[in-house]
Amino acid sequence: MSEAAISRQVRDLEATLGEPLFLRQHRAVHLTKTGARLLAQVTKSFDIIDTALNETRLGQRAQEFTVSVEPTFATLFLVPRLAASLPLTLA
């Protein structure tokens, strides 16, 4: 996103809330008390989303793995044993 687009989104959010989130000074910007409270809540929300996504990714990875072996060993030894013991889809 461009800086202008972000600034527009912040202004729209401030208009929706009816109060500023930042104190804008010459070459400086500081959070207001409202901005600080909102930042804390939004940060917690993003942390929860991040945790959920990581747990989902880890759960998916736990079901998949890669084995690299010589073709003869795979054909004669590994694949028959895996096929007999696991519900496996070979790609």
N, C-alpha and C positions, 0 to 999 in steps of 0.2 A: 504494500500500500504506500501511496505517496504521503509526504508530510502534510500536504493540503487536505487529503482525504481523511487522515487521522484527526487533524484539527477540526474538520467539519463534523466528524462523528462525536468528538468531545463537546463541541458547541451544541449539537443536537441533544446529547445526553444532559448537559447542563440545563438546556431549555425544558426538557422533560421533567427534570428534578426541581426546577424552579430556583436553583441556587448554583453558584460556581463551585467547581471542583479544584480549581487552581487560583492562586493569587499571581497575577501576571505583572511583572515589573520589568523595567528596562534590562534586557539580557538575562533575566532570571524568572523562573517559574517555581512556585512552591505549592504543595498540597494544602487545601483548606482542611478543617476538621472533618467536614463531610467527605472530601476526597480521600482522606486517610482512612475513614471508616469503610468507605466503599472499596478501597484498595485491599483492606484486610479481608473483607468478605469475598471479593472476587478471587483473591489469591487462594483462599481456602477452597473455593469451588473448583478452580483450575487444578489444584493439588489432588482433589478427589477424582476428577476426570482423568488426570495423569495416572494415578494409582490404578484406576479401573482399566485403563488401556494397557498398562504394563502387565497387570494380572491376566488379562485376556490374551495378550501376546505370549506370555510365558506358558499359559495353558495350551495354546496351539503348538508352541515349540516342543512341549513335553511329549506330544504325540508324534513328532517327526524327528528323524535323524538320518544322517548320511553315513554310509559305510563304503569305504574305498578299498577294494581287494582286487587281486588278479582275476581275470575272467574265468579261468579254469577252476580256481578255488570256489568262486561264487557259484558256478554252474553245478559242480559235483558235490559240494559240501554245504555251503551256506544257504542257498535258496531252498533246497529241499527241506532243510530243518526249519527255516523260518516259515515256509509255507505250511508246514505241518503244525506249527505252534501258535501262529498269530493270524488274526484276520488282517491280511496284508494286501495292499493294492500296489502292484509294481508298475512304475512309470516307464 
